[in-house]
Amino acid sequence: MKNLSVLLTAFLLTMNLTAQINKINIIPKPQEIKVLDGNFIINSSTRILFDDKTEMIAKYFADEVEGLYELKLKFDKSSGKPVDNFIELRLAKLDYSSNKEAYHLNIAKDRILITANEPNGIFYGIQSLRQLLPVEKDLKNKKELTLPAVDIKDFPRFVHRGLNLDCCRHFMEKDFVKRYIDLLAYHKMNVLHWHLTEDQAWRIEIKKYPELTEIGAFRKYDDGTVYGGFYTQEEIKEVVEYAASRFITVIPEIELPGHSTAAIATYPHLSCTGGPFDVGTLWGIYKDIYCAGNEETFTFLEDVLSEVIELFPSTYIHIGGDEAPKDRWKECAKCQQRIKDEGLTDEHELQSYFITRMERFLNSKGRQIIGWDEILEGGLAPGATVQSWRGTKGAIEAAKMGHDVIVSPTSHCYFDYPIETTDVPKVYSFDPVPPELDAEEVKHVLGTEGNMWTEYAPQEEIDDRLFPRLLAFSEVAWTYPAEKDYEPFRLRMQQHYKRLDCLGVEYGLESKPFELIPTYNQFSRSFLIQVDILQKDLSVYVISKHKGPMMSNPLGVTRFNFGLTESDEIKFQFSKGGKVLAKSYIRNFSINKATGSKVVLTYPYSERFTGGGDNALTDGVRGTSNYRDGSWQGFGMTDFEAIVDLESVTDINKITVGFFTASSSLVVFPEYVEYFVSDDKENFKSVGKVSKEFSLRDPTWLSEDFSLELSNTSGRYVKMFAKNPLTVPDWHPAAGGKVWLMVDEIVIE
């Protein structure tokens, strides 16, 4: 009994300690947390003690407290220490880590002490302290801020914890970039990889070449619309200085030799063909790139990079190196002469020559290069760091060669991907260290980056794409695997949402929110729609376009049903913790004469785009605004032809088939759609053609109904034939690729 009593006591103590630790909701999770007795209260008498090296951090913390809680703290140099009620920032050698970002945060009843080897560590200790402060909207008395007594010893797993922000496809305002620097710092990330040049824009002012921003920063569409923007050198200096005050390094990316259309549209003589070119309006890979045989190309790039390194004090300059087609180089006399003169084997080695030459130049200026994993092709530049995005193969290869690597594969680190593809649990499961590396090779893994590409994400949608995935990613980058566990993280994340609210973050979903299972009853001509909620703690509101709000699930209920007796557009709106999320889903349901009817296809649909199977085109569920989400049926390099059996001769007033266009991905509208009717399935009579104008230069994702109004028409069988254009012009970035027709629903009225 005595032993049982001892065991029970130990168990209860362990449970109590675990419960207390679980109340510490810091993200990313510290390496070691001990909960102590008591609390510390910050009030108007609390003093911050600092020295010359930590003064900036002390003022930063005081400004944050005053801005959020309207509580003004007092300042003191560390020479005269009060007896109690103080927060001390102390630089001293830590006994458990020499890492310059390590810190020791000790909160006692009478004082707070943050100790670190370097100011970086003090700053990260402050971030943990900020996350221990009470949530502002929960406070009744802002004059006193109660913090739990804790002892935290912490240090990062990786030295490189970054976010790649693409400001080319969509322009991000300077203050927005600074806001994201604050959000990165709050989550202990230390690199902003600033993507500044692309096919679609040149965003950085270069004094020697002013036309780069006068011309290259703006793209013009066929309808006369002009889109663009750029950063002056003064604005860039402001951003870099602001980031430095948050211990964030800004690494610029100047793309070469590919993704350079904006530059060669400005200076076409730097290309192989001489142009002319327009700044890119489509997404994808452009065949025209910098000419590697033209000496003026290297003069231009050295001039550009000379100005870049004056603006960015970072050790690294990112030079891209990805997705550089060799088509023009193969046909270019200058490039072929360069291959011959340099004793190169092929165009891949020519790219290696290009990258190595730029590396030598940057090395001469005291800088090092980072390039995407394509720079491995043809031979890796001697001192290059490889950023692996096409899986981890490039990282493994480079690390085994003795090169440093940054691991950011599309599978886990691309936050432009929809939440259905890359959800929070998947991001959290990522380990940047490939298991194929041995102990010595692992030392070359500098860290990881999340990538926010913006082809389909304007500034106002960035929060929704990045959060809460960035919370999981920050823990991947900071916390050692032994301290990671998804369910406790998920619980901490629920509390963290309140802090994101205070920071004005319009966060999105954690995972695919729901599954819809519609069942159509052909006798009653009605739908019963089952909604399975997949994300925990999510409320779903069902709103009919015709009837208004219909219903919602009580919190905790993960399945409910609703019915439809007529065609309707249904909006599914989500809320979490009482906050309505910006993201909503629209689903259109159509009840018509074709709904539930059998469909026979002349050409098979693609296994990649089944749309739901053989009878998906008459299931009554219209496609969404995303052709990749499974609601569209795809036909690659074939025409589309279908026959619908209405089971009896029926009056027909209107026939509709929905199609999708996403020209950057070679999803196009048909040249025309022709409709036929028949009573016997043998003799079909054409009743009309429908076509629509669209531009392959327009990257907009768009769905359109190809509808034909009829009178005095009847038939049992309805056939529709859509002509696939099959080819696209040579100027298109995806010329030569497979042309797709995407079909969502056949509607007969």
N, C-alpha and C positions, 0 to 999 in steps of 0.2 A: 504493500500500500504506500509505503514511504517513497519507493522508487517511482510509483505511478504518480504520486503527488508532485514529485520533482519534475517529471516529464511533462505533466499537465501545466505546471507553472511556466516551464521553459517554452512550451508551445504557445501559451497565451501571450507571453512576452514577445515572442517572435511575431505572432499575428498582430499585436499592437504596434510593434516597430514597423512592420510592413504597411499597416494602415496609415501610420504617420508619414512614411516615406512617399506613399501614394498620393498624399496631399500636396507634395512638392511637384508642381506641374511645369517644370522647366523644360523647354525644347530649344536645342537638342539636350538630351539627357546627360547630366554630368557623369563622370566616371565613378565617383564615390560620394555618397550622401549619408550623413549621420544627422538624425533629428535629435535636438537637445531640448532640455526643459525650458519653458518660458517663452517670452516674446520680447522684441525690441520695438519701441514706439518712436517713430520720427515725428517731430513737431517743429514749431517755429523756433525753438531754442536749439535744435540739433545743429551741430557744427560739422563741416567737412574739412578734414585735415589733409593737406597735400604738400608736395614739394614742387620745384620748378618743372620737373619732368612729367608730373601728373596733374598740373594745374588745369590744362585744357580739358582733361577728362572730368575733373571735379566740376568745372563750370558746365560741361555737357550734361552731367547727371542732374545738377541743380536746375538747369533750364528745363529738362524733361519733367522733373517733379513739379516745378512751378507751372509749366504749361498744362499739365494734366490735372493737377490737384489744387492749383492756385496757392501753393504752400512755398514760401520763400525760405531757403536754408541759409545759414551763416557760413562764412569762409574763414579759414585760418591756415597759415603756413604751419608745418608740422613741428615747429620749434617749441611752441608753448602748448602742451597737451592738456585739455580739461580733464576733470576726474571721470566724468561719464557723459552720456548722451552725445556721442560723436561717431562719425564715420571716417575711418582713417584709410587712406590709400598709401600703402607702404611698398616701396621697392626693396626687395631683399631676396637673397638666394633661397629658393625652395629646396627642402630636403628630399623631395620625392620626384622632382622632374627638373631638367635643365631647359625644357621647351620654352621658347620665348613667349608663347601664347598660353602657357599654363598659369593657373591662379589658385589661390586658396581663399575661400570666402568663409569667414567665421562670424556668425551673428549670435551675440550673447545678450543677456538682459540689459546690460548697461552700455554696449557699444557694438559697432560693426567694424570688422577689420578685413580689408582685402589686401592680400600680399601676393606679389608676382615678381618674376625675374626681370621682366621688361614691361614698359607701358602697355604693350599689346595685351598682356595678361590682365593687367588692371582693368582695361576696357572690357574684356570678356567677363570679368568678375562683376562689373557694373551691369552687364546685360542680364546675368543671372539674378542680380539684386533687383533689377527692374521687373523681372518676371515673378518675383516674390512679393512685390508690392500688391496691395489689394486692388482689385479691379475697380476702376473709377466709378462705373455706373452702379456698383453694388454698395458704395459708401454712403453712409448717412452723415458722417462727420469727417470732412476733408482736413480738419485741423490736426488730426492724429492718424498716422498710418502705421498699422500694426503688422509686423513681420514675424514669422516663426523663427525661433532660435535653431540654427542649423550649422553644420560644419561640412563644407563642400571642398573636395580636392578634385581638380579638373584639368584636363589638357586634351588637345585634339588628336585624332588618329592620323589625319592627313594635313600637310602644309598647304595644299591647294584645294580650296572649297569654293567653287565658283558658280556664277550664272552667266551664260552667254545670252545677251540681249540684242536681238536683231532689230536695228533701227532703220533698216534700208527698205524692206518690203513695205513696212508701215513706219512712218516717222513718229518718234517719241519726243515729246517736248522736254526741254532741259530740266524743268522742275519735276517732271515725272521721273526722269532718270535719277535725280537726287532723292526723290521719295523712295525709289527702289534701293538706293544705296543704304538708306536708313533701315529698310525692311531686311536687307541682307545682314546688316550689322546686328540687328536685334536677334537674329538667329545664328550669329557667330560665323557667318560666311565672310570670306576675306578677298574674293576676286570678282570684279565685274569685267567680263570679257565683252568688249563693246564692238559690235559688228557694224562697221562704218562704211564699207564700200561693197557694191554688188552690181549685178546686171541692171537692177531696177533703180539704183540711186547711188550717188556719191555724196556722202553726208558731211565730210570734213573739209573746212576751208584750207586751201593751200595757196599761200600768197604768190608763189611763182607761177601758178597755173590757175588764175581766178575763174577761167571758163569751166573748170571742173564742177564748181557749185552753181555758176550762172546757167550752165546747160545741163550738166550731169545730175544735178540734185532734183530735177523735175521731169516727170514723165507725162506724155500727152496721149490721150485716148482718142479714138476715132470720132467720138461725139463732141470733141473740143475741150473736154475736161482736162485740167492740169492738176497733178498731185505732186507734192514734194515738200522740201524743207532741208535745212542743213544747220550745222553748228559752226559758229565763228570760232576762231582760235581763242578769243577771250572767254567765250562760253565753255569751251573745252577745258581751259585752265581752271575755270571756276568749278567745274564738275570734278576734275582730278584733285584739286585742293580739298574740296568737300569730302571726297572719298577718303583721302589721306587722314582727315580728322576723325574718320570712323574706322581707321586701320584697314581700309580696303584698297587694294591695288587695282588700278584700271589698266587692262591690257587691250590695246586697240587691235582690231583686225583689218588689215589692208589686203584684200584678196588679189592673188596672182598665182599662176598666169590666167586662170579661168575666172568666171564670174566677174568679168571686167567690161561688160557692154556699156555701162554708163561712162567709163573712161574713154573707150574707143569711139563712142558716139560723139564725144567731145573732140577727141584727137584721132581721127580715123587712120592717120598714117602710122599709128602704133599697132595696127592690125596687119594681118597677112594680105588681105585683099584690098585694103584702102577704102572700104565702105562704099557708100555712106551707110550709117547706122542710126537707129533711134534708140533712146534710152528704153530699156526693156519694160514692156507692160504686162507680159505674161510671166508666170512662174515656170521653173524648169531649168534645163541646161542648154545654154546657147553655144553654138559651134564656133562662133568668132571670138577669139581670145587674143591676148598680147602676142605679137610676133617675136619668137625667140631668136630669129636670125637678124633682127633689126637692132643695131647698136643704140639707136635713139630710144628704144624701149627701156633699156637699162639705165640710160641717162635720166629719163623721165622718172623711173621708179626710185632711183637713188636720190633725186631731188625731192620727191614726195616724202620718202622715208626720213630724209634729213630734217624736214620740218616736223614730221610726226614725232621723232625722238626728242625734239625740243619741247614738245607739249606733254609727252608721257614719260615720266621718269622710271617706268617699270623695267625690270630686268629683261622681260620678254616682249617681243613684238610678234603678233600672230600674222602669218602671211598666207593663210588659207591653204592653197595647193590642192583643193578638192575639185572633183567634177570638171576637169579640164579636157574636153574632147581634143583629139589629135588630128581631126579631119583636115583642118586648114594647114597645119604644119606639114602633113604628108604631101600637100599640093603646092607648098610655098617654096620657091627657089632659094630664098634667103635661109629658110629653116633647114633645107636639105644641105645647103652649103655649110651651115654651122655644124651639122652632124658630121659632115666629111672633115671639116677643119679640126674639130675637137676629137676626132677618132671615136665617135659614138656609134652605137649599134643601131639604135632606132629612136622613135619619138619619145618613148618612155625614158630613155637615158637623156634625151634632150630636156625633158622636164626636170630630171635630177640635176642636170647642168644649170638650168634656170634657177632652181631652188638653192643649190649650193653657191651659186654666184651671189645671190641676194643675201645668203647667210654670211658669206665672207665680208660683204659690205657692212652688214649690221654688227658683226663681230668686231670690225675695225672701229666701230663707234661704241664698243663696250656693251653691246646688246646680244641677246640670244633669240633664236626663232622657235616658235611653235607652229606646227602645220598639221592639217588633218591627215588621216592615215594613208591617203593616196601618195604622200611624199615618199613612202617606202618603195613605190614602183620605180624601177630603173636605178635604184641605189639611193640610200639615205644620206642626206647631207651630214657631215661629220659630227656636229654638235647639236643637231636638231632634237627638239622634244616633240613627240608624236601625240596628237589627240585622236584617240580611237573612237570612231562613231559607227562604223559598219561592223557592229559586234565588238568583240574583244580581241579578235585575231591580230589586228594591227598592234595593239598594246603588247600582246604576248611576244610577237616577232621583234618589236623594237626593244623591249626590256631584255630579251635574251641576247640582243646585240650590244647591250650596255647603254641604251638610251633611256632617258627619263620619259615617262608617259603620263598622260591624263586620260582617264577612262570614262567615256560618256556615250555608251551605245544607245542607238535608237530605241532598243527594247525597253529600257527603264528610265532614260534621261531626256527624252524628247517631250516637252510639255506642251507643244503645239498639237500633239496627238490627242484625240478625244479621250475623255475619262473612261469610256467603255473599253478602250484599248490599253491604256496605261493608267490604272487606278492607284489610289494611295497604298493599298497593301502591296501591290507589285513594286512600286517605287521603294517602299520600305524594305522589301526583300533583297534589294540589290547589294551586292558586295563588289566594290571596285577592284578588289584584288583577285585576278584570275587564278584558279587553283592550279593551273599548269606551271606557275612560276615557283622557283625554289626560293630559299631564304635570302640569297644574295640578290636575285632578280627582283624580288618584291620591293627592295629598297629603291628601285627606280620608279615605283608608282607614287607620283607626287600627290595624286588625289583624283578628284572627279569634278564634273560640271553638269549642271542642268542646262538644257538648251531651249530657249524660247524663240523659235523661228516664227515670223509674223506674216507669212503669206496670207493667212486667213484669220489674223488676230490684230485688229487695230488697237490703239492704245486703250480704249475704254473696255476691252475684253481681256486685258493681260491679267488683272487680278483673278478673274474667274478661271483662267487657264493655270496659273501658277499656284494658287492657294486652293485647298490645303496641301497640294502635292509638295510644295517647297518645304513644308514642315517635316515631312517624312525624309525628304532629300537632305535637309540640314543635319538630321540625325545620322543618316548614312555617312555623311562626310566627316562628322565630328566624333561620334560615339563608337567605341570598340564593340565588335559583334557580341562579346560575352555579356555586355550590359544591355543589349537590345532584345526587345520582346514586343511583338506587335500589339497584343491586347492591352497591356499597360500603356503603351504609346497612344493607342486609340482613345483611352480614357483621359490621358493628359491632353490630347488634342481637343476633346470636347470642352475642357475648361479654357483652353487657349483661344477658342473662338471669341470669347468675351474680350480678350486683349486685342484680337484682330479687329473687332468692332470699334474699340477705342482708337485704333490706328487708322480707321477708315477703309479697311480692306474689304472689298466686295468679293468675298471668297465664293467658290463654287462647290461642286459635289465631291464626295470622297470616292465614289464608285458609280457604276451604272445604277441609276436610281430605282428603276422598276422594269418589270417584264409585263407586257400586255399579251393576253391570250384571248383574242376575240373568237367567238363562236357564232356563226350565222345560221339562223333557222329559216330554211327556204319556205316553209309552210306559213309561218307567221310574218315572214319578211322583216326580221328584227335581229339585232345583235345582243348577245350577252357578253360583256367584256370583263374579264377577270384581271385585276391589277395585283401583281405580286411585288411588294416593296423590298428592294434588295439592300438598300443602305440603312443601317440602324439609325434610330432616333430621327427619322425623317417623316415630316408630315406632307401629304400629297393632297392638293385641292383640284377637283375636277370641275372645269368651267366650260359650259357649252356656249358656242357662239350665238345660238338661237335662244336658249333658255336661261343663260347666266349661270351662276354657281349651282352645281348639282349636289356635290357631296365632298367629304374629306374623311380621311381615316383618323380615328382617335389614336393618340400617341401610344405606340406599342403594338397596334394592330398592323400586321404585315400582309394581309390579304383582304380584298373586298371586291365587290362586283357592282357594275351598273349596266343599264340597258339603253338601247337606242332603237327607236321605231322609224326613224327617218334619217336621211343624210345629215351629217353635222360635222363641224370642226370643233374638236375638243382640245382645250388647253390644259396641260398638267403643270401646275405651279407648285413649287416646293418651298418649305420653310424649315428652319432648324433653330431650335431654342427661341422660337417666337419671331425670328427674323426671316423675312421673305427673301429668298435667293434670287439673284438676277437671272439665272438660267431657268428657262421653262421649255417645255416640249409641246409641239403642236402635232396632233394626229388628225387626219381627215378620214372619215368613214363615209362610204357611198353605198346607198341602197338603191339599186337600179335594176333594169331588166336583165342585165348580164351577171349580176351578183350571184355567185354560187353555180354558175353554168360551167360546163366542161369546155376546156380550151385545147386545141390541137396546134402545136407549133411545127412549122416547116423546118426551121433551123434550131438546133439545140441552144439553150442558154448556157452561159459559162458557169462552171462549178464555183468560180470566185464570186459570182453575183447571181445567186439563185432566186433572190427576192422572196423566198418562202416555199419554192417548189413548183410542181407542175401546174397547179391551178391558182398560183399567186396573182395572176393578172385579173382574176375575177373574184378575189376573196373579199372585196369591198374595202380594203385598207389601202389608202393612197400612200405614195412614197413621200418621204420627208425632204427636208432641204439639204440632206447629206446623202449622196448616192452611195457612199461607202458603208452605210450603217445596216445593210441587210434588207432594206425595204424596196430596193430596185432590182430588176432583172436585167442582166447585161448580155449583150450580143457583140462579140468582138470580131471585126473584119467580116461580118456577114450582114445581109439584109435582115429585116424582121418581117415575118409573116405569120399570122395566127388566124384560126377559124374558131368562132364561138358558136356553140349549138344552143339556141334558145328553146329547143324541144318542141316548139310549135310555131307556125307562121304567126308573126307578131308585127304590129304596127311600129314603125321606127321613125322617130322625129329628130334624133340627134345621135351621132356616134362620136366618141372621144377616146383618144389614147394620149396618155401623158408621157412626155420625154424630158430628158435632163441634158443640160450642157455645162461642161467644165473644161473649157478649151485648153487650159494648160495641161490637163491630163488626157487630152484627146477624147474626151466624152463630148459628142456633138449632137446637134439636132439632125434629123434626117433631111435629105434634099426635099423630099415630099412624102406624104402619106396618102395612099389611095385606098378608098373603101369600096367594098363589093357586097352584094346581098344575093342570096339564093334560097329557093324553096327545097331543093333536092340535093345540095352539096356537090352537084355535078356542073350545073350551068350557073356561073356567077356573072352578075351584071354590075359594071362599074357605076357607082352613084356619085363619084366626085373625088377631087384631090385637094389636099391642104398642104401649104408650105408656109414657112416663116423665115423672115430675114434674121440673121445673126452674124456676128463678127468673130472670127477666130482670134482677133487681137484683144478681145474683151475677156479678162480672166474670171469674170463674175460667175458664180455658181447659180444656175437658174433652172427652174422647172416650168414647162409650158404645156398646156393642153392643145393638142391638134384636133380641133372640133369641126364637125361638118353638120350643118343644119339641113334637115330634109323635110319634104312634104310628100304626101301620097306614096309613101314607101313602106314596104313590108317584106318580111322574109323570115325563115327559120334560122338560116346560117348567115353569119356576118363575117366577112374576111377583111383584114386590114394588111396592107403591104407598105412597109417603110423602107425607103431607099437609103442605104448607108453610103455616105460620100467616099469612104474607103481611103482617100488620100488627102493630105494637107500640103500647103505650099512649102517650098524648101526653106523659106525664111522662118518658119515656125520652129521653136526650140525642140519640139518633139517630132520633127519631120522624120518619116520612116518608121514611126511607131504604129502600134495597133490602134485603129480607130474604133470607138465603141458607140453603140446605141444603148441607152439606158431607158427601160420602159417600166412604168409603175402600175398602171391599171387601165382596163378597158371598161368604158362606161357606155351603156346603151339606154337611151331614154325614149 
